[in-house]
Amino acid sequence: MPINNKAILNISKNEFKKICSEYNVTIREGLLLLQSIVNITYTELFFTELIKLSYLQYCKFIEYITRRSNSEPIAKIIGYKYFYNNKFYTNEYTLDPRPETELIVDLFFKYFPTKNEHLKILDLGCGTGCIGLSILLYYNNAELHLADISKEALKIAELNAKSLNVINKCKLIKSDWFKAIHKQYDAIVSNPPYIANDYKLDKEVLFDPHEALFAGIEGMDAYNIILPVAHEYLKNNGKLFIEIGYNQLEAIKKINTNLKILEVKKDLNNIDRTIVFIKN
Ligand SMILES: C[S@@+](CC[C@H](N)C(=O)[O-])C[C@H]1O[C@@H](n2cnc3c(N)ncnc32)[C@H](O)[C@@H]1O
């Protein structure tokens, strides 16, 4: 019998919960997956007792929930994640934005509080562009350079800059750290890879690209390249906001740099997470 693609399936909330439990996926995750398929908000879906899906939507949902049951992160399945209240597209070439990275944005606003300030900002290792673009959205007169070694990541950063309507204030640069950077900035923001090569990560994290995660035997390779030369790319009083990994602060303090530490901020788990450096 031919399949009618337009057929509507009525799925009760209890049937929906049963499907989630069969695939070992939480109800919240199931609803997030479903929300990306149907044109209904998460809250509406949460309170809907009878979910109406076309046959194609149902098939897509089963595909998504199967992928989730194989540990694929929700963001990789649905193709976006929220960061600092904005939607960022992501894919297999970009690290999914992490909540702890929002600390860089908070700290940036603390040190540059004036909305009209003329700022030239570099997001080094931009990935989706979530840090730099979240910052850029706040300022009236800022300009953002988004740099990454991955041209596929730069395509996603460009897509995000377009969808957030700030592409006219952005320049995309393919660069191996500072190699293709020739300007000085008021601020550099960076969340470089910082995981040691042999560290055993959860299966879920391994859906992120290898070069976004790993940084040599001790996870310090990117810091050892960035910190000794970062002052050359900062104006006087310019600041570098950089994320660090668990237990890396002391090793980072030993790296030869012309910058001074202004502040070290802990994340919600009480782990040293972000350093603000100043050139003076
Ligand atoms: C941890 S991810 C951070 C991505 C994004 N800034 C964020 O916070 O979600 C590190 C990024 O650095 C980029 N990267 C790795 N090695 C690089 C290099 N040698 N030069 C420039 N970027 C590099 C990766 O492609 C990746 O996008």
The ligand as a Tripos MOL2 file, in Angstrom:
@<TRIPOS>MOLECULE
LIG
   27    29     1     0     0
SMALL
NO_CHARGES

@<TRIPOS>ATOM
      1 C1         37.1160   25.4750   21.6680 C.3       1 LIG1
      2 S1         36.6810   25.9590   20.0330 S.3       1 LIG1
      3 C2         35.8970   27.5120   20.3910 C.3       1 LIG1
      4 C3         34.9300   27.9630   19.3480 C.3       1 LIG1
      5 C4         34.1210   29.2090   19.7590 C.3       1 LIG1
      6 N1         34.9990   30.3540   19.9520 N.3       1 LIG1
      7 C5         33.3420   28.9460   21.0410 C.2       1 LIG1
      8 O1         33.7320   29.4450   22.0950 O.co2     1 LIG1
      9 O2         32.3420   28.2190   20.9850 O.co2     1 LIG1
     10 C6         38.2560   26.4040   19.3880 C.3       1 LIG1
     11 C7         38.2640   26.9690   17.9640 C.3       1 LIG1
     12 O3         39.6310   27.2510   17.6190 O.3       1 LIG1
     13 C8         39.8420   26.8840   16.2650 C.3       1 LIG1
     14 N2         41.2760   26.5930   16.0840 N.ar      1 LIG1
     15 C9         41.9580   25.4530   16.3940 C.ar      1 LIG1
     16 N3         43.2410   25.5820   16.0400 N.ar      1 LIG1
     17 C10        43.3800   26.8160   15.4990 C.ar      1 LIG1
     18 C11        44.4750   27.5210   14.9330 C.ar      1 LIG1
     19 N4         45.6790   26.9650   14.8270 N.pl3     1 LIG1
     20 N5         44.2560   28.7740   14.4860 N.ar      1 LIG1
     21 C12        43.0220   29.3390   14.5510 C.ar      1 LIG1
     22 N6         41.9410   28.7160   15.0700 N.ar      1 LIG1
     23 C13        42.1180   27.4650   15.5280 C.ar      1 LIG1
     24 C14        38.9540   25.6690   16.0530 C.3       1 LIG1
     25 O4         38.6900   25.4740   14.6910 O.3       1 LIG1
     26 C15        37.7320   26.0380   16.8970 C.3       1 LIG1
     27 O5         36.7790   26.7190   16.1140 O.3       1 LIG1
@<TRIPOS>BOND
     1     1     2 1
     2     2     3 1
     3     2    10 1
     4     3     4 1
     5     4     5 1
     6     5     6 1
     7     5     7 1
     8     7     8 2
     9     7     9 1
    10    10    11 1
    11    11    12 1
    12    11    26 1
    13    12    13 1
    14    13    14 1
    15    13    24 1
    16    14    15 ar
    17    14    23 ar
    18    15    16 ar
    19    16    17 ar
    20    17    18 ar
    21    17    23 ar
    22    18    19 1
    23    18    20 ar
    24    20    21 ar
    25    21    22 ar
    26    22    23 ar
    27    24    25 1
    28    24    26 1
    29    26    27 1
@<TRIPOS>SUBSTRUCTURE
     1 LIG1         1 GROUP 0 **** ****
